[in-house]
């Protein structure tokens, strides 16, 4: 049987690297399917998914609203903020009312962080900025505040910045649900048999990493962007966990709730029919 090559795209971050460690290192048997990894920042992947360039990719849940006709969500691979998530920071303490009208550095228009912040406060000026340049933009006074994703959620205090709101905690207070930030999607035109095979392999990779944490963390440290091992382990644990193995009923409800609220708020311009591979 000929080998089928599948391109899997994800962010060059410690949590994604941990998730895909077993696939990248050949730790699991994938039979006649060969996986080629492409690493790019999440907003670039969101934009590429809009063009349906990628067979399997990590995307923001916000971006999924715009690609649901061509992609389905895999039941695993989620990055869920369970009472934590993107953090809005500034050089000085601010109240929620003081956030209104500010110039805020945002990691991309299709990120779930941007959607969540719009639900928290609709009136601000977004300044779209590479995620790894947001801290500097705040410290240097180029913007009034910044919305941090990835490792910045743990390191902003080292730069003397102040937390305004943790959007994952705010979302939990609003809904009682985790905040769905990212997920893995598969293009529907691959067909059910190949889709199920890909789903099986990706879940096996996540499970292997969780079961072989030291080796997976060694691999993830290549993408930890200056975090020490303890902080990298903390960050990985935030976004690769039981939610990542399967959204579960609450996780699926959270995805639908976030997107529905985005539609109600006018941030998303269409109703979204959320489709999981196993449904």
N, C-alpha and C positions, 0 to 999 in steps of 0.2 A: 504493500500500500504506500503511495507517495506521501512524503512528508508535507504537512500543511503548515505554513508559516503565518503566525498571528502576531501583529504588532500590538504591544501593550504599552500604553503611555501613562506616565505618572510624574509627580513632582520630584525634584531632587532634594527631598527632605528626609529626615531621619525616620519619621513614622511611615512614610510610603516605602522607603528602603527596607525597613523592618518587615513590612507586610509582604513585599515581593522577594525577600531574601532567598527563600527556598527555590523559587522559579529561576532567579538570576544565577544561583550557585549550583543548579542542577541537583538539588536535594530530593526532588520528587520525580517519579516516572511519569512523563507526559506522553508516552507512546509516540504516535505519528504526528503529534502537534509540537511545533517548535516555536518558542516565544522569543521575540526580539523586543528589547526594552528601549523605549524612547523617553528621555527625561527632559521636561520643560516645566516652567512655572505654571501654576494652575490657571491663571487668566489666559495664557497662550493656549493651553489645552482646551479651555472653554471655547475660545474663538475657532480653533481647529475643529472641534466637535460641531460647531454651527455649520461648517462646510462639509461635515460627514467624512472627513479625511481619515479618521482613525477607526479601527475595528473594535478595539477595547481601550477605554481610557478612564482615568480619574477625571471627574468634573465636579464643579460646585453644584449643589442641589438647586440653587437659583438658576444656573445655566440649563439644568435639565428641563425647566419649563419651556425652553425654546428649541429643544431637540427631541422632545418626547415622541414625535411622529416617526423618528428614525432610529431611536435608541431605547432600550429597556434597561432598567436598573437591575444589576445583579444583586442577589439577596445578601451578599457579604461585601466587605470592603468599605463600609461606611466609616466616616469620621464624625462621631457624635459628641457634642459638648454636653456632658451630663452635669449640669449646674456650673458649667464654665464654658468659655468660648472666646471669640474675638474680644479684645479689650480696647476701649477708647481711652486714650491717655493724652495728657497735656502737660505743659511746663508748670502750671499752677493748678491747685484744686478748683474744680468748677461744679456748679449744680446742674441739674438737668435743664433748667430754664436757661442757663447761660450757654448751653450748647447751641441753642437756636441761632441760626444765621452764621455760624462759624465756618471758616475754611478748613475742611477736614481732609487729610490725606487718606485715600481709600485704595485698597489693593486691586481694584478692578470693578467695572460696572456689572459683571455677571457673577461676582463672588457672593456667596451666601452672607458673608460679613456685611457687605453693602446693603443687601436686602434687609437683614436684621436691624441695621442701624436706621434705615428708612422707616421701619416699623416702630422703632423706639422714638425717633425724632425726624419728622419729614422735612423740616425746614433747615437745610444747611447747604453749603456749597462744596460739592465733592471735588477733590483735586486728585485725579487718578495717578497713582505713584507705584513704582515697583515695590512689592511687599518688603524687600530687604533694604529699601531706602527710606521707609516711612519714619523710623525712629530718628534718623539724622535730620529729616525734614522738620520734625517737631523740635528737636534740640536746637537746630539752627534758626528757628523762628520763621521758616518759609511758609508754615501753616500754623493754624491756631491749635489744632489737635490732630491725632492720628489714630487710625484703626489698625491694631496689630493682630496679625495671624502668625501661625507657625511659632518658632522659638521666641519671638519677641514677646509673646504672652508671659514668658517667664523672666525675661531679662530687662524689661523696661525700667525697673526700679534701680538697676545699676547705673542708669544714665540720669537719675534724679527726676524721672518723670512721675506724674501722679495719675492714679487710676480714677477715671470718671465713672465708667460703668463696665462691668463684665456682662456682655450681652447674653451669654449662656445662662447666667444666674437670673438676669432680668426675664429672659424667655421662660425659664422654669416657673418664675413667680406669676407670669401671665397665663401659662398653659398647663403646668405640672408635667411638661414633657421635656425630653432632651432636645437640644438644638441641632438639627441635621445640617452639617456643613458641607461634606463632600461624600461622593459615592463613586462606585465603578459602574460604567455602562458598557453595553455591548450593542453593536449595530444589528438591527433586526434582520437585515438581508443575509446574515450568515446562516440562517436556518436553525431549526430547533435542535437537531442532533449535535452540531458543532457548538452551538450556544451552551447546551448542557455540559458538554465536555470542558469548555472554557470555564464555566461556572464551577465545576468540580475541581479543576486544577487550581483556580485562584483561591478557593476556600481551603484546599489542602496546603497551599503556601502560607496562608495566614495562620492556620492551625499549627503548622510546623514551627513557625517563628515563635509562637506563644509557648510551644512545648520545648523549644531549644533556645531559650531567651539569650543566653550568653553569646552564642554564635551569631544569632540574628542582630544582637546589639553591636557586636564587633563590626558587622557589615554596615549597620546604620550609622556608626560613628563617622564614616567617610562623608556623610551628608549632614553632620550635626552643626555646622556653621559656628564653631567656636564654643559650643556647650561642652562642659566637662561630662564625664560618663554618668555621674549621678543625675545631673540635670537632664541629660539626653534620655536616660531611662525613665525619668519622671514624665518627660514630654511624650515619649513613645507610649507609656502607659495611659496617658490621657486620651490618645486617639487610636490605639490598637488594643482592643479588649473584647469583651463578650459582645458588645454592640457591633464590632467589626465582623465577627463570625456570622452574625445574623441580626438584621434590624429588629426582629421580633415584632409583635403586634404594636407595641408602643412606638417603636422606631418608624414603622410604616405610617402610623397615625401622625407622627410628628412631621414627616415629609409632606403629607397631604395638608396638614394644618398650616405649615409655613408657606407653602405655595398658594393655598387658598387666601391666606391673609395678604400675601403679596398682590394677588388679583384685586382683593377688596380695597387695598390701599392705592391701587393704580400704578404700582411699581412693575407689575407683570401685566402685559396687555392681552392675555388670553387665558381661558380656562385650561387647566392642565389635567389630562387623563394619565394618572401615574400608573405605570405598568412595571411590575417586578417579574423577573424571569420565571420564578416558580409559581406565578399566579395564572 
